[in-house]
Every structure is written in structure tokens, then in C-alpha cells.
Amino acid sequence: MSSEFITLTREDPEFESYLLGTFSDKERAIPVETYHAQTYRERVTFRIVPIDKLSAPPWWTIYFWSCRPELLALTLGPSFAAWLNHPSSLSAWERWPSWLALVGIFFLHTAAFLYNDVQDHVHGADRLNRRRGSQVIQKGWSSAAAMKKWALVNLGLAVLFGLPAFMSAPVALAGVCLTAFLALTVVMKNWGSRWGLCDLALLLLFGPLLTMGIALASFGETNLQDVALGVAFGAMTVWVFQVRQFEDLFRSKPENFRTFLGRLNFDKARLACVVEGFILLGLHPSVGVMVRVPLLFLMILPLVSIPSILLMNRLFKAASPLSSSLVGSSRWALLSHLAWTLWWLAALGTAWL
């Protein structure tokens, strides 16, 4: 593969066009080395490769990886749980608007993570740490500018598919959507991460706002149980993000983090993750009792808790950022979330039988 290298600083007029991939229609600038990201001294070395020489997979494969399939359970899990939390409303279930709302959630999920990949690329987080994000931009499979357009297209599709469901409870859903927009702005702008404001915004986005929104779209009503269920899912999702960040805590700049964890030293961050894990072990059963989960499912909670307990043990044993017990923490965090999600779906689903 023929290629050449070029090093640009933030002060160079071509810097942004190379970073976004708009400098040429026939070549792609792949970032190789990044120094002093997000400072006036930032310097990036790009490898310039003809697009027709790139070994890029088909577009649908690129799209699949860009939508972060490993994180889909973070949004679809609470959505399905919100459905199952209303067995008495089955006769009032607006099936087509409800299914369309779920499709809209998928496109909204994809739009958010596509835009997040663009932002992390521009800010340098995904260029400095090749284990972050989808790495689609860093591999040259797509330019940042193209991915930003994909994000807008997916956002448009989310709105399109969500409109029929929106009519089920327009006033209430308008309030939910407005609050979600404000929370998403807080996360994208990384506002108040030092004081946990981003954590709260993430909890709302992946928790109560999601469960309440799906309930309103499907049944035209919501209740306190939807809120409690959302808090359980949202708190678990925030913990997943924090554990994933903790694994890379000293490989990235603290300002790149969207939770307060990046502001702590190693020992305090480790303690925070372990304590939050124990809180979650009590939160889920408490919410389960509140929504009247069958006793049989409460009895199997020790089995469901195993991935979370093993992960907390790995975190507790980590003596330094280079500890081998930290390797794979992200996968364990996602496995813990999946275990709780499957438990919730099974426990709530039995009421529909």
C-alpha cells in the first residue's frame, strides 16, 4: 500500500480538514501519532493513503461496528423492561407505534455513539487510546465528516420512527424529550463532570427517561415503577461506563472522561467503583420487590450477582493502573449489565404468560 506521511500542528490552516477527512475526495488521512491533544501545542502525524487502496470492509459492516453493538443492551434492555412492566395494559398496547418507537431507540442509540466517536476523534481521546470507541475513523474506514453526516441521518430516522409513538402522549413525551435533550447536551459538552453532573445526566438518559418514554409511547401512561426500574438500569449503566473508564484511567486525559471518576486518583477511583457495585447489589433486589417480581426470581439473585461480584473482586485486587486484574474489566462490566438485564426481562416477562 503506497502512502506518505505529513505532520501538522493545530496552528496549520489544513489541520482541521485533515482531522475531519475533508482535505481530499480520493485520499484518507489516518492519524498515526498524536501529541499534546487539545492544547495549542497539539501535533498530529497522518498517514495519507488512497481510498481505493484501503482494505475497508463493506459499508454495512462499518455501520454495524459504528453503532457499537456491544453497548446495545444499555438502551434496548431498559426499553424491553419498560414494556414488560405493564402487563395489565396489554389491551391498551399500541403495537405498531410501540415497535416503531423501539426502532427509533436503535437509531437514536446509533446517532449518539456515531457523534460521540466524532467528538472523541476530534478531541484526541480515540487517537491516543486505540481501545476506545469503534476505531472506524482511526482505521480509515470512514472520515470524521462522513460519520458526522451518518449521525445526522440516524437522528432523522429516530425522529421519523418516533413520531407515531409520540402521538400516544404528546404532552408528557414532549417533556421527556426536552429533558433528554438537556441531559444529552450535558454529556456531550462534558459539563459538571467534576461534580457528577454528567453521571446524573447519563443515569437519566439510560434510566428513567428511557423507561418512562417507552411506557408513554406504548401505553400512553407511566408510573412510579417505571421510574424505579429506570433508576436501577441507569445506575447500572453509569457503573459500566465508570468501570470502562477506570480500566483506562491513566491512559487518557481526565478531561476526556464524562464521569467524575476521571477526577479521582487511582485508589479513590477503585474504592468508588467497588462501593457503587455493592450499592447496585442492593438496589436491584429492592426495585424488584417494589415492582412485585416473583419470589422465585428473587431467590436466584445470588447467581445473577456472580459477574458483578467477580468484577468487584478484580477491581479490589488491582494494586496499580498496570495491574493484570484490570485487563478485561470492560467486558466484565458489560457481562454484569447483561446478566441483570436478562434477569429483569425474565422476571417481568413471566407476568405476560
N, C-alpha and C positions, 0 to 999 in steps of 0.2 A: 504494500500500500504506500503510494507516494505521499509525502506530507512535508510540511515545513513548519517552523516554529516562529512565534512572534511574542514578545513580551511588552505589555502595555501597563501604564500606571493610570490611576484614577484621573489624573490631570490631562491625559491624552484625549483629544476630541473623539477618537474612534473607539474609546474604551467601552462605552455603553452599547454600541452597535455590535461589537464582538461578543459582549457578555450576553446580549439578548439574541444573537444569531441573525441580525438583520443586515450585516455588512455585505452579504453576498447571497445570491439565489442558487449558486452552484457549489458552494463550499460551506463547511461547518467548522466552527471554532470550538475545539474540545479543551476545556481547562485542564492543565497538567499540574501546575504548581500555583498556589495562592499564598501570598504573604501580606500580613497586616490587614486582613479583611475588615471592611467597613471603617477604615481610617483614611486620612488624607494621604497616607504613605502606601496605600494598597497597590500591590503589583501582581499581575496575573500573567502566567505564561500559557499561551494557547497553542495547540497543535492544529494546524489548518489541513483539513482532509476534504477532498472532493466528495460530495454527497453520494455520487454513483459508486464510490469505492468503499463506502461504509457497509459493514456486514450487519445491517439492521434487519430485524425480523419483520413480518407483515404488520400492517397498521393495527389490526385488531389485537395482536399480541402486545404491541406497545400500549394500546389503550387499556388492555387488561392489567398490565403492571402499573400503569399510571393511576388507576383507580384504587390502588392499594388493597387488593383482595384480602390480605391478611388482617385488615382492620375493618372489614365489612360488618363483622359481628358487633362492633361497637355501636353501629347505628341500626342495623336490621334486628339485632337481638331485642333491644327495648321496644322497637316498633311492633314486633310479633307479640311480645309480652303484653303490650297495651291492648292489643286485640283480644287476647285470651283473658284479660282481666275483666271482661264484660260479658260473661255467659248469659246473664239474664236479658241482655239487649239483643240477642240473636235475631229476634223477629224484626228489630228495627235496623238491622245491619244493611247499610247501603253498599252492596258488594262491589259494583264497578267503581264508584268513587273511592272506595277503600283500597282496592287493588291499585288503582291509578296513583293514589297517594303514596303507596309503598314504592312504586316505580319512581315517583318523584323524589322520594327519600334517597333512592340509589343515585339518581343523577345529582342531587344536592351534595351527597357524600363525595361523589367523584369530582364535582366542581370545586369543593372546598379543598380537597387534597391536591388537585392539579394546581390551583392557585398557591397553595402552601409550598409546593415544590418550586414554583417560580420564585416566590419570595425567598425561600431558603437558598436558592441558587444565587440570586442577586446579592443577598446579604453575606454569602460565603459559607454558610453552615454546611450545606451539602457538598461544597467543593473541598472543604477542609476535612470532612469526615465522610468517607465513601460508604459508610454503613448506614447513613441516614437517607431518608426519602426513597423514592423509586429509582433514582440514579438514571432515569431516562435521558435527562438533559446532559448529564456528565458523560454518558456513553456516546453522545452524539446522535441518538436515535431521533431526537426532536430538538428544535430550538426552543429557547425560553419564550420567545414571542409567539411561536405556534402553540405552545402549551397554554399560554395565557388565553389565546383565542378558543382553545378547546374548553377551558374553564368557563368562558362566557357562554359557549354553545350548550354545555351541560347545565349551566344555571338557567338558561332559557328553557331547556327541556324540563327541568324540575318545576319551573313555574307553570309550564303548559300542562303537565300531567297533574299538577296540584290544584289547578283551577276547579275542576268538577268537585273535588272533595272540599274545597274552600266554601262552596255554597251550602254545605251541611250546617255550618255555624259561622257565618261570615264575620260577625262582630267579635266573638270570642277568639276565632282563629286569627283575626287581624291583630289582636293584642298579643297573641303568642308569637306571630311572625315578626312583629315590631320588636318585641323583647329579644327574640332570637337574633335579629339583625344587629341590635345593640351589643349583645354578648359576642357575636362573631366579630364585630369591629374591635372590641376589647382584645380578643385573642389575636387577630391579625396585626393589630398595632402594638401588641405586647404591652398594653397599658397596665400599670399597677402590679406587675408580676412580683415585685419585691414584697408587696403586702398581701399577696394571694388573690388579687382581683381576677387574674387570668384563670386561676384554679376554679374560682366560683363561676366564672363565665363558662368554662368547659363543663363543669358539673351540670349547669342549667341546660347547655346545648345537648349534651349526650344523656340527659336525665329527664327532669320534669317537663321541659319544653317539648321534648320529643314524644314522651308518653301521653301528655295532655293533648298535643297536636294530633296524634294518630287517633286517640279516642274521640276527639271532636270531629275529625274528618270521617270517621267510620260510623259513629253512633249519634253525633250531634250533641254529645254531653261528655262531661268528665267529672271526676270525684276526687276525694282526698286519697283514696287508694292509688289512683294513677300518680298522684304527686309523690307518695311514699315509695312506690315502685320506681319512679324516676330518680328519686334521691339515691336509692340503692344502686341502680345501674350507673348513674352519673358519678357517684363516689368511686365505684369500681373502675370506671374509665379513667378518671383523674389519676388513680393509683397506678394503672397500667402505664399512662404517659410518664408519670414520675419515675417508675422503675426503669423504663426505657431510657429516660434521660440520665438516671443515676448510673447506668452502665457506661455512658459516655460523658460523665460529669466533667472529667478533666481532659477530655479530648476536644471540647468546644468552648467557645467564649460564653460566660454566664449570661450575657445579654441576648444570646440566641435562644435561651430557654423561655418557655411560655408558662412555667410554673415557678413558685417561689424556691423550689429545690435548688436551682442554679445559684442562688444567693448564699447557700449554706456551705460550710466546709464539709469534708468527707464524713467525719464521724457524726455530725449533726444530721446530715442528709441520710445517712444509713439508719440512724435512730428514727428519723421521721418516717421512712418507708416501712420499717418494722412495726412501729406503733400504729400507723394507719392500717396496716394489714390486719392487726389484731382487732381494730375497731370494726373493720369490714366483716370479720368473722362473727361479730355480734349483731351488726346492722342487718344483714340479710335474713337471719332467722327471725329477728324482731319484726321486720316488714312482712315476712312470711306469715307470722301469727296474725298480723293486722289484716292481711288480705285473705285470711282463713285457708291457708294451704293445708291439704290433708295431712294428718298425723304421720302417715307412712313416709311422706317425703321429708318431714322434719326429722324423722328417725335416721334417714340416710345422709344427713348433713355432714357427719364425720368423713364420709367417703368423698363428698363433693369438696370438702375443705382441703383435701390432701395436696393438690397442686399449690394452693396458696401457702400452706404451712411449709412445704418443701422450699418454696421460693423465699419465704421469710428466713428460713434456716440458712439458705445460701447467702442472703444479704447480711445476716448477723455474723456469719463466719468471715466475711470479707474484711481483711485487715488493712487493705490499701486499694487504691484505684486500679492497681495492676493484679489484684488477686484473681486467681483462676476461678474462684467460685462465682465471680460476677459474669463470666462468659456465658452467654445464652440466657441472661436474665430477661431479655425482651421476649423470648419465646415462652419462657415460663409464665411471664405476666399475661400474655395473650391466652395461654392454656388455662390459667386460673379464671380469666374472664369467660372463656368458652365453657368451662365446667359449670360456673354459676348460671350462665345463660341457658344451657341445656336443662339444668335443674329447674329453673323458673318456667321454661316452656313446658316441660313435662308436668310440673306441679299445677300450673294454671290450666294446661290443656285437658286434664282429666275432668274438669268441670263441664267440658263441652261434650263429653261422651254420653 
